[in-house]
Amino acid sequence: MTPEYLAYRDQMRMVAWPLRVGGLLAIMTGCGFLVGFRYAQLAWLMVPGFALIGLGWGVYGYAIWQRTQWAKANPYKGPR
């Protein structure tokens, strides 16, 4: 792989990085809520867990969409 291609990959990797990490953290937190509330016998508190999981997947999906749009707008045209 050429240095130009590696630089392009590094640049693309940073697109929407905070959103991807935030989405994954929301998903993991929601899963933690579901597990914790299930064993604490607090079933009515499971709603925030499902909400966090849904929000996390939404944010993560939006970040993937942003990255795809960036890759379409900035295609790599050099040698691999």
trRosetta pair geometry for C-beta under 8 A, 3 or more apart (Angstrom, degrees):
i j d omega theta_ij theta_ji phi_ij phi_ji
1 5 5.0 -115 -173 81 94 129
1 6 5.7 106 129 -54 120 92
1 80 6.3 -41 -122 -179 70 68
2 5 4.7 96 57 6 81 101
2 6 7.1 -147 95 -3 44 87
2 78 6.5 -105 71 131 147 123
2 79 5.6 89 -25 87 145 89
2 80 6.8 -145 7 -154 98 19
3 6 5.6 -55 -146 39 36 112
3 7 6.2 38 154 -21 68 105
4 7 5.7 -54 -149 36 31 111
4 8 6.4 34 150 -21 64 105
4 78 4.7 -25 107 90 140 169
4 79 7.7 84 56 52 124 69
5 8 5.5 -50 -148 34 34 114
5 9 6.4 35 153 -18 65 104
5 76 6.5 72 -119 -170 75 145
5 78 6.3 -141 -61 83 80 114
5 79 7.5 -89 -42 94 118 50
5 80 5.5 88 -92 -125 156 60
6 9 5.7 -51 -148 36 33 112
6 10 6.4 34 153 -18 64 104
7 10 5.7 -52 -148 37 33 112
7 11 6.3 33 153 -19 65 105
8 11 5.7 -55 -148 37 30 110
8 12 6.3 26 155 -15 65 107
8 76 4.8 83 169 -99 164 119
8 78 7.6 -179 -28 32 142 118
9 12 5.8 -56 -143 40 30 108
9 13 6.2 38 154 -28 64 106
10 13 5.5 -50 -147 29 31 117
10 14 6.9 26 156 -18 61 104
11 14 6.1 -60 -159 32 32 108
11 15 7.5 47 145 -37 61 93
12 15 5.7 -34 -160 3 45 117
12 67 6.9 86 -178 -161 85 97
12 70 6.8 164 -129 109 78 120
12 71 6.1 51 -134 -86 126 93
12 74 7.9 -166 -85 87 95 120
13 17 7.3 46 141 -82 63 110
14 17 5.2 -43 -155 -32 48 128
15 66 6.4 -163 156 124 103 97
15 67 4.7 134 100 -110 120 77
15 70 4.6 -139 -138 43 156 165
15 71 8.0 -151 39 -43 163 78
16 19 4.5 -47 -174 44 89 118
16 20 5.8 95 124 -27 89 94
16 62 7.9 -162 -151 116 140 72
16 63 3.9 161 154 -153 132 85
16 64 7.8 -137 95 -47 153 24
16 66 4.4 124 -62 83 138 130
16 67 5.3 -103 31 -53 126 89
16 70 7.9 -163 -13 -8 102 137
17 20 5.9 -57 -146 35 30 109
17 21 6.3 23 160 -12 66 108
18 21 5.9 -59 -144 42 31 107
18 22 5.9 33 157 -20 67 111
19 22 5.6 -55 -140 40 29 112
19 23 6.2 32 159 -21 64 106
19 59 5.7 -147 -171 171 87 93
19 60 7.5 164 143 -97 83 36
19 62 6.5 -94 174 91 140 97
19 63 3.7 176 107 -85 116 116
19 66 7.1 75 54 30 154 144
20 23 5.9 -54 -148 35 27 111
20 24 6.5 23 156 -14 62 107
20 60 6.2 70 -132 -129 56 74
20 63 4.5 -171 -64 137 71 157
20 64 7.7 95 -97 -55 101 67
21 24 5.9 -57 -148 40 31 108
21 25 6.2 31 154 -19 66 107
22 25 5.7 -55 -145 37 31 111
22 26 6.3 32 155 -20 65 105
22 56 7.9 -152 131 -127 62 75
22 59 5.9 -78 102 145 101 148
23 26 5.7 -54 -148 35 31 111
23 27 6.5 31 153 -19 64 105
23 56 4.8 119 -169 -170 61 65
23 57 7.0 110 -172 -81 111 14
23 58 7.6 -153 -125 69 112 46
23 59 3.8 -165 -87 93 98 99
23 60 3.2 169 142 -57 152 80
23 61 7.8 169 -143 3 155 53
23 62 7.9 173 -73 43 137 87
23 63 6.1 -134 -7 5 139 132
24 27 5.6 -51 -148 35 34 113
24 28 6.3 30 155 -15 66 106
24 56 6.9 116 -79 -172 11 115
24 60 6.4 93 -52 -91 64 124
25 28 5.8 -55 -145 40 32 108
25 29 6.1 33 156 -20 66 107
25 56 7.4 -154 72 -122 44 118
26 29 5.7 -54 -143 38 30 111
26 30 6.2 32 156 -20 63 106
26 52 5.1 -151 -180 -177 83 85
26 53 7.5 172 134 -92 84 23
26 55 5.5 -95 166 96 146 96
26 56 3.1 -172 93 -83 102 99
26 59 6.4 85 27 34 146 136
27 30 5.8 -55 -149 36 28 112
27 31 6.5 27 153 -17 63 106
27 52 7.3 174 -92 136 24 85
27 53 5.6 64 -131 -130 64 63
27 56 3.6 -170 -51 126 71 152
27 57 6.5 88 -88 -53 113 70
27 60 7.1 0 -33 -27 128 140
28 31 5.7 -53 -148 37 33 111
28 32 6.3 37 151 -21 65 105
28 56 7.8 164 7 -138 53 162
29 32 5.5 -53 -150 36 33 115
29 33 6.4 38 150 -22 65 101
29 52 5.4 -93 93 167 97 149
29 56 7.7 162 42 -65 90 137
30 33 5.5 -49 -149 32 34 114
30 34 6.6 34 153 -19 64 102
30 48 7.7 -147 -121 133 78 62
30 49 4.7 118 -167 -168 68 57
30 50 6.8 119 -169 -75 119 11
30 51 7.3 -158 -117 69 119 47
30 52 3.2 -172 -76 90 102 104
30 53 3.7 -161 121 -49 154 72
30 54 7.9 158 -126 8 164 55
30 55 7.8 158 -59 43 137 90
30 56 6.1 -134 1 -2 130 132
31 34 5.7 -51 -149 34 34 112
31 35 6.4 29 155 -14 66 105
31 49 7.2 113 -74 -168 14 105
31 53 6.7 92 -52 -87 69 111
32 35 5.9 -57 -146 40 31 106
32 36 5.9 24 159 -14 67 113
32 49 7.8 -151 71 -124 47 106
33 36 5.9 -62 -140 44 25 107
33 37 5.7 15 167 -12 66 114
33 45 7.4 -123 -179 139 102 94
33 46 7.2 144 134 -132 96 47
33 48 5.8 -105 180 98 158 93
33 49 3.4 -161 96 -89 113 96
33 52 6.4 106 16 30 141 140
34 37 6.3 -58 -135 42 21 102
34 38 6.1 26 160 -26 60 111
34 46 5.9 60 -119 -144 69 92
34 49 4.0 150 -56 162 74 152
34 50 7.2 86 -81 -54 113 65
34 53 7.7 14 -32 -38 128 130
35 38 5.9 -57 -148 31 25 113
35 39 6.7 8 162 -4 62 108
36 39 6.4 -68 -151 43 28 97
36 40 6.0 15 158 -11 67 117
37 40 5.6 -61 -135 46 33 107
37 42 4.7 -88 -155 74 85 94
37 43 7.0 130 148 -95 104 24
37 45 4.6 -148 -129 88 136 102
37 46 5.1 -172 100 -76 141 70
37 49 6.3 -136 20 -29 133 136
38 41 8.0 26 169 -69 28 33
38 43 7.6 53 -109 -95 53 68
38 46 7.0 61 -64 -92 75 119
40 45 8.0 -20 80 55 122 134
42 45 4.3 6 135 22 112 120
42 46 7.6 159 107 -37 71 74
43 46 5.7 -29 -166 -7 49 118
44 47 7.1 -20 174 -3 49 107
45 48 6.3 -28 -177 23 68 107
45 49 7.6 73 134 -15 69 101
46 49 5.1 -52 -163 34 55 120
46 50 6.4 50 145 -17 79 100
47 50 5.9 -55 -148 39 35 106
47 51 6.2 36 153 -21 67 108
48 51 5.3 -55 -142 39 35 115
48 52 6.2 37 158 -21 68 104
49 52 5.9 -54 -148 35 28 109
49 53 6.6 27 153 -18 62 105
50 53 5.7 -53 -148 36 34 112
50 54 6.3 33 155 -16 66 106
51 54 5.8 -57 -148 40 30 110
51 55 6.1 28 155 -17 66 109
52 55 5.6 -54 -140 41 31 110
52 56 6.0 35 158 -23 65 108
53 56 5.7 -55 -146 36 27 113
53 57 6.5 24 157 -15 63 105
54 57 6.0 -56 -147 37 30 106
54 58 6.3 31 154 -19 64 108
55 58 5.6 -56 -150 36 32 114
55 59 6.3 28 156 -16 67 106
56 59 5.9 -56 -146 38 30 107
56 60 6.1 27 156 -16 65 110
57 60 5.6 -55 -140 42 31 112
57 61 6.0 35 157 -21 65 107
58 61 5.8 -55 -146 36 27 111
58 62 6.4 27 155 -18 62 106
59 62 5.7 -54 -148 36 31 112
59 63 6.5 33 152 -20 64 104
60 63 5.7 -52 -149 34 33 113
60 64 6.6 34 152 -18 64 102
61 64 5.7 -52 -150 34 34 111
61 65 6.4 36 151 -20 65 104
62 65 5.5 -52 -149 35 34 114
62 66 6.4 37 151 -20 66 102
63 66 5.6 -49 -148 34 34 113
63 67 6.4 34 153 -18 64 105
64 67 5.7 -54 -148 37 33 112
64 68 6.4 35 152 -20 65 105
65 68 5.7 -54 -149 36 31 113
65 69 6.4 31 153 -18 64 106
66 69 5.8 -56 -149 37 31 111
66 70 6.4 32 153 -20 65 105
67 70 5.6 -51 -148 35 33 112
67 71 6.4 32 153 -19 65 105
68 71 5.7 -54 -147 36 31 110
68 72 6.5 31 153 -18 64 105
69 72 5.7 -53 -148 36 32 111
69 73 6.3 25 155 -14 65 110
70 73 5.8 -62 -146 42 31 107
70 74 6.0 -17 167 24 69 112
71 74 6.6 -75 -130 62 24 78
71 75 7.0 61 167 -92 62 57
72 75 7.0 -2 -152 -59 26 90
